[in-house]
Amino acid sequence: MRAVAWGVVVLMGVSGCLGRKSSLLLERQARGPLDEERTVATAVTWHLKPLSQTQTKQGVEITVTHATPPYLRDLFNNKAIFGPYAGASPYFPEHLVFYVKVANRSDQRLRLSPEEFIVVDDRGNQYSTVSTDYVTAFAEYKHGASTTTRGLLENASPGYFGFSFPVGKLVASKPQGRFALLQQSGLQSGSLYPGVVYDGLVAFWNPASTAKVLRVLVTNVKTNFNANNEPTLSLEFPFEFDAVKQ
């Protein structure tokens, strides 16, 4: 029994290490005043007005819609879209998510770079997109410790020193379901040819909880490529939302 007790202590110690924050999460979540940093990336539910907006420039039509928690729940539970990976939303209350649809109604190819999209609040903070790596790291920090400990204990078996467990479990892989949902739903960089309609999700850390106005900037949409495959035009689409914390 003493050996088992020590084994449990070891497992809890290991799980505690696995629950530590990734270096990605130690970065500042916004570019803005230092005294605002503690108010960003917190669990906040936003109500944005209007819910959705559409702009068209140079034959490029872009729609930005606030992806509310009910919207995300319904989307990710849709087995017709996600098949066996359908389930809970991979995002957290600390994230602000938008559904973005891009319709290339021009006669030119365009290049989309969602990683350069920006949110700016009226508190002087600027937010970059949150990549799959950030969301996965956050999920592992929030749930990794308890999940790993439970998995190790469930797979423990009697051994010479009281019990043994599979060492491979200590190096837990990323949950494939969450990773698959993020990859399949996310708006990705690349070229869109005339007539193509492309949509997906873009996520940010939650803005400062005291923010009242948010601007979503769909930036650096490149088009009008010359013979050297160099864009001669870069478009920006600013969308402004009134923000109310629920």
N, C-alpha and C positions, 0 to 999 in steps of 0.2 A: 504494500500500500504506500510505503514511503517513496518507493521508486516511482510509482504512478503519480504521486503528488508532485515530485520533482519534475516529472515529465510534463505535467500540466503547466507548471511554472515556466519551463523552457518554452513550451508552445505559446504561452501568453507573451513571453518576452519576444519571441520571433514575430508574432502577429503585431506587437507594438511597433517593431521596427518597420514592418511592411506598411503600417498605417501612417508613417511619417510623410510629410508633404514632399512632393516632387519639387525639384529646383524650379520647374516651370511655374509652380504656384507661389513661389517666393518673390516673383517679379511683381512690380507695381501693376495693378489692373487698369490704370488709366494714366494718361498724360495730363496732368493738371496740378493744382495746388496740393502740397503735401497734407495740409490739414483737411482736405476732402477725401483722402485715401481711405480712411476708416468707414466712410459712408458708401463706398462703391462695392460692387460684387457681393451684396448682401441678399438675403432671401426676401424679395419684394415681388408682389403681383401688381402689374401695371395695367391701367386702362388708358389706351391711346385713342385720341380723336384727331382726324377721322381714322377709322379702322384700316382703310385701304386707300391708296392713291396711285394714279397712273400719269405718266408723262411721256411725251413723244418728241424726239429730236432727230433730225436727219434720217427719218424713217426707222428709227430704233424706238420701240415702245417698251417701257419698263413699268411694271406694277410692283409696289411694295406693300405688303399686308402684315400687320402685327399678328404673329402666330401665338395666340393666347393658349393657356394651359388646356382648355377644352379642345381647341383646334389640334394641338399636338397629341392629346390623348386619342382623339378619333383618327387622326392620320396614322399614327404608329400602330394602332390596333387593326388597321386595314390589311387583311390577309391577301386581298386581291393585288395590293401593291408590294408588300414585303414578304409574302409567303410565310415560310417557317420562322422567319425572324420577327414577325409581327408581335407586338407586346407593349410594354411600358415605354414611355418616352425616354430617350437616352439623356435628355437635358434635365437641369435642376432648377429650383426656384431662384438660384443665383444668376441664371442666364436670361437674357432678353433675345428672343428669336423672331426673325422675320421670314416670311415666305416671299421670294422674289421670282417674278416671271419676266423673261426677256423675249421679245418677239422681234426678230430681224426682218422688218418689212421693207428694207432698203434693197438696192441692187449691189451692195458692197458686202464683202466679208467683214466681220468685226471680231475683236478679241476681247474676251471678258476676263477680269482679274478680281474675283470676289474677295481675295485676301487683302485687297487694298481698300475695300469699303470701310467707311468710318461712321461712327455715331458721335455727335457733339451735343452736350447738354448746356443748359443756361447757367450752370455753375462754373463754367470754364474748364470742363473736363472733356477729353477726347478719348474714344475707345476704338481699339482695333478689333477685328474679328477674332473669335475664339476657334482655334483649329480642333480637329479630331484629337490630336495629342493632348491638348489642354483639357478637353472634356473627359477623356479617358483617365488622365492623371487625377482629375478632381473626383471622378467616380471611385477610383482606387483608394484615394485618401478618405473619402466619406464612408466607403463600405468594405474596403479591402481587408482591414484588420479582422472584423467580425466574421467575414466570409471565409478567410483563410483559416482562422482558428477552428471554426465549425467543421470545415472540410478535413482538417488534420485529425481532429478528435473522432470524426466519423470513420476515418480510414485507419485509425490506430488499431494495432493488434498485439496480443501478448507476446512478449519476447524475454530474452535472458535478463534484461535489466528492468523488467516490469512490463514494458510494451514497446512497440516499434511503430514507425510511421513512414510512409513513402517520402523520401527526400525530395523527389520531383515536385511534390506539392508545395515546397517552400518557395519555388520560383514559379509563381502562378502566372499563367499567360493572361493576356487581356481578354475580358469576356467577349466572345465572338459575336454574340447577339447585339450588344451595344455598339461594337465597332462596325458591324455590318449595317446597322440602322443609320449610323452617322455617315458612313461612306455612301450609302445608297440615297439618302435624302439630301445631302449637302450639295450646294451649288458649287461646281468645280470650274477651275480656270480652263480656258481653251478658246478655239475659234468657233464662231457660229456663221454659217453660210446663209445667203438670202433665202427667206422662206422658213427658216428654222425657228421653232418656239421651244424655249428651254426654261425649266423652272427648278427650284430647290430652296433649301433653307440656309440662312446665314445667321450665326449666333454671335452675341457679344456678352461681356460681363454686364451685369445690371448696373445702370447709371447710378449716380448719387441719389440716395433715397429722398433728398429734398428737391430734386429737379422738377421743373414745371413744364419745360419745353425741350423736346429732343429733335435733332436734325439727323436724318439718315442720308449720307452722301454716297451715292453709287458713282464711284469715280473711275477715271482712267479707262473708259470704254473706248478702245482704239478702233479706228476704221479708216477708209480711204487709203489703202495700201498702194504704194508705188511699185515700179518694176523691180526695185531692190527689196521688196517685202517689208518696207518701212512704213508705218502709219503716218499719215500727214494730218490726222485729226484725232483729238482726244476729247471725248464728251464727259460731262459731269451732270448728274441728275440729283438735285437736292430735294428731299422730302421732309417737311416739318410737321411734327405731331405735338399736340397738347398732351401732357402726361399727368395722370392722376394716380397716386399710390392707393391701392385698395386695401 
